[in-house]
Amino acid sequence: MSLGLSSGTGAFSSYIKMDARSGRILRRKNAEKGEQADVDITDGFQAVFDLSNIKVGWAMFVAGAAPSYIMSKIGEPRQPRPGDSYKEGFLMNVALPAQLGGGVHEFSSTAKAVIQAIDKLHTEYQAAPEAASGKVPVVKMTGTTMVESKMPNGQTTRNFQPVLAVVGWVDPPPSLATPAPAQAVPASAFTTPPSTGSTVVPPPAAKPAAAPADMAFG
């Protein structure tokens, strides 16, 4: 794993999450708009991923409470697992385009299917000359793949692993380091990736959410 995993207890920040059980990507703007429910932004999802500052370590998610993180930047000493309720995971900031709600959101997960996708993406990021020059990737989800796992009781679980592609590179928006207010991301950064010949499965259908009228990025 190229992810190496600062410590602290999270607050109710704006966030996105990839639900491995449904294959959907959800957003909630707690800080800026006080949204009371998750908003599905799977269709056309793309964002600037701050992979240069990704953290890895331990996370605990409890319904109705802020997440708790014990994280380290890659290359820093890893902290011991604080308890059985904590699972291995990652944490980073992503900047959304305006048509998906805009602004900077925390993105974290302890789902193995999501971790594997981010691990692969981070390995590609490390090898890219654009990363060496200080740029950050614009990432698009192009589909999902089904992942089956055997449980200790013999049952099989099925999760959806996101297929993530780098479709462009931009200078890091200052807002990635300071999430509010959001920094504009050029619309030209969000493009359609070239075909690779691979076959991916679209995420399961969900009730469509109304798209914002403002199509500018920021």
C-alpha positions in Angstrom: 0.0 0.0 0.0 1.5 3.3 -1.0 -0.6 5.1 1.6 1.8 5.2 4.7 -2.1 6.5 8.0 -2.6 13.5 12.4 -4.5 12.7 15.1 -7.6 14.3 16.5 -11.4 14.1 16.7 -13.3 15.2 13.7 -16.0 17.9 13.7 -19.2 18.0 11.6 -17.4 19.2 8.5 -18.8 19.1 5.0 -18.1 15.7 3.7 -18.5 13.2 0.8 -18.6 9.5 1.2 -18.5 6.5 -1.1 -21.0 4.0 0.0 -19.5 0.6 -0.9 -22.8 -1.2 -0.2 -24.7 0.8 -2.8 -22.0 2.1 -5.1 -23.2 5.6 -4.6 -21.4 8.8 -3.7 -23.1 11.1 -1.2 -22.5 14.7 -0.1 -23.5 16.7 2.9 -22.7 20.4 3.4 -22.8 20.7 7.2 -20.5 23.7 7.4 -21.8 25.9 4.5 -25.5 25.1 4.2 -26.4 22.9 7.2 -27.9 20.2 5.0 -29.9 17.7 7.1 -29.7 14.8 4.7 -27.1 13.3 2.3 -27.3 14.4 -1.3 -26.5 11.8 -4.1 -23.8 13.2 -6.4 -22.8 9.9 -8.1 -23.9 10.8 -11.6 -21.0 12.8 -13.2 -19.0 12.7 -10.1 -15.6 14.4 -10.3 -13.5 16.4 -7.9 -10.0 17.7 -7.2 -8.4 15.2 -4.8 -5.7 16.5 -2.5 -3.7 13.3 -2.6 -0.6 15.3 -1.7 -1.9 15.7 1.9 -3.8 12.5 2.3 -3.6 11.0 5.8 -4.0 7.4 6.9 -4.6 5.7 10.2 -7.7 4.9 12.3 -11.2 6.2 12.1 -14.4 5.6 14.1 -17.8 6.5 12.7 -20.8 6.5 15.1 -24.3 7.6 14.0 -25.2 11.0 15.3 -21.6 11.9 16.4 -18.7 13.5 14.7 -16.1 11.1 13.4 -13.0 10.4 15.4 -9.7 10.2 13.6 -6.2 9.1 14.6 -4.3 9.9 11.5 -0.7 10.5 10.2 0.6 11.9 7.0 2.4 9.4 4.8 5.9 9.0 6.0 5.1 9.9 9.6 5.0 7.3 12.4 1.7 5.5 12.6 -0.3 5.7 15.8 -1.4 2.6 17.5 -5.0 1.5 17.2 -6.9 3.2 20.0 -9.7 0.6 20.3 -11.7 -2.1 18.6 -14.2 0.5 17.4 -11.6 2.1 15.2 -10.9 0.7 11.7 -8.1 1.4 9.3 -8.8 4.1 6.8 -7.8 7.4 5.1 -8.8 11.1 5.2 -8.3 13.9 2.7 -9.9 17.0 1.3 -11.6 17.2 -2.1 -12.9 20.2 -4.0 -16.2 19.7 -5.8 -17.4 21.5 -9.0 -20.3 23.8 -8.7 -22.8 21.5 -10.4 -22.2 18.9 -7.6 -22.5 21.5 -4.8 -19.1 23.2 -4.9 -16.8 23.7 -2.0 -14.2 21.6 -0.1 -15.3 18.5 1.6 -13.7 15.9 3.8 -13.5 12.5 2.2 -12.7 9.4 4.4 -13.5 5.8 4.4 -12.8 2.5 6.2 -14.4 0.3 3.6 -11.9 -2.0 2.0 -13.3 -1.7 -1.5 -12.9 2.1 -1.3 -9.5 1.9 0.3 -8.2 -0.3 -2.5 -9.5 2.1 -5.1 -7.8 5.1 -3.4 -4.6 3.1 -2.8 -4.4 2.4 -6.6 -5.1 6.0 -7.4 -2.5 7.2 -5.0 0.1 4.9 -6.5 -0.6 6.3 -9.9 -0.5 9.8 -8.5 3.0 9.3 -7.0 4.3 8.1 -10.3 2.9 11.0 -12.4 5.3 13.8 -13.5 2.5 16.3 -12.8 2.5 15.3 -9.1 6.3 15.9 -9.0 5.7 19.4 -10.3 3.2 20.2 -7.5 -0.1 19.7 -9.3 -3.1 17.8 -7.9 -5.4 15.5 -9.9 -8.9 16.0 -11.1 -10.5 12.6 -10.5 -13.7 11.2 -12.1 -15.6 8.0 -11.1 -16.2 6.1 -14.4 -18.1 3.2 -12.9 -17.9 0.5 -10.3 -16.8 -3.1 -10.0 -18.4 -5.8 -7.9 -16.2 -7.1 -5.1 -17.1 -10.3 -3.2 -15.7 -11.3 0.2 -16.1 -14.3 2.4 -17.1 -13.6 6.0 -15.8 -15.8 8.9 -19.3 -17.3 9.1 -19.1 -18.4 5.5 -21.4 -15.8 4.1 -20.5 -13.8 1.0 -20.7 -10.1 1.0 -20.9 -8.0 -2.1 -19.6 -4.4 -2.3 -19.1 -1.9 -5.1 -15.6 -0.6 -5.7 -15.3 2.7 -7.4 -13.4 2.9 -10.7 -11.4 6.2 -10.5 -9.6 7.9 -13.3 -7.4 11.0 -13.4 -8.9 13.3 -16.1 -6.7 16.4 -15.5 -4.2 18.2 -13.3 -4.5 21.6 -11.7 -2.5 23.8 -9.2 -3.7 23.1 -5.7 -6.6 25.5 -4.8 -5.8 27.3 -1.6 -9.1 26.2 -0.2 -7.9 22.6 0.0 -5.7 23.6 2.9 -8.4 25.9 4.3 -11.7 24.4 3.4 -13.9 27.5 3.8 -14.6 29.4 1.7 -14.3 27.3 -1.4 -11.8 28.3 -4.1 -12.8 28.2 -7.7 -11.6 25.3 -9.9 -11.5 26.0 -13.6 -14.2 24.3 -15.6 -11.6 23.3 -18.2 -10.0 21.0 -15.5 -13.0 18.7 -15.6 -12.9 16.7 -18.8 -13.9 13.3 -20.1 -11.2 10.7 -19.7 -10.1 8.8 -22.8 -11.4 5.3 -23.3 -9.2 2.5 -22.0 -11.1 -0.4 -23.4 -12.0 -1.6 -19.9 -15.5 -2.6 -19.0 -17.0 -1.2 -15.9 -20.4 -1.4 -14.3 -22.5 1.7 -13.8 -23.3 2.4 -10.1 -26.8 1.1 -9.1 -29.6 3.5 -9.9 -30.8 6.0 -7.3 -33.5 8.6 -7.2 -32.1 11.5 -9.1 -31.3 14.7 -7.2 -32.0 18.1 -8.7 -28.9 19.5 -10.3 -27.9 23.1 -9.3 -28.5 25.7 -12.0 -25.0 27.2 -11.5 -22.7 25.2 -13.7 -19.5 27.2 -13.0 -16.8 25.6 -10.9 -16.0 26.9 -7.4 
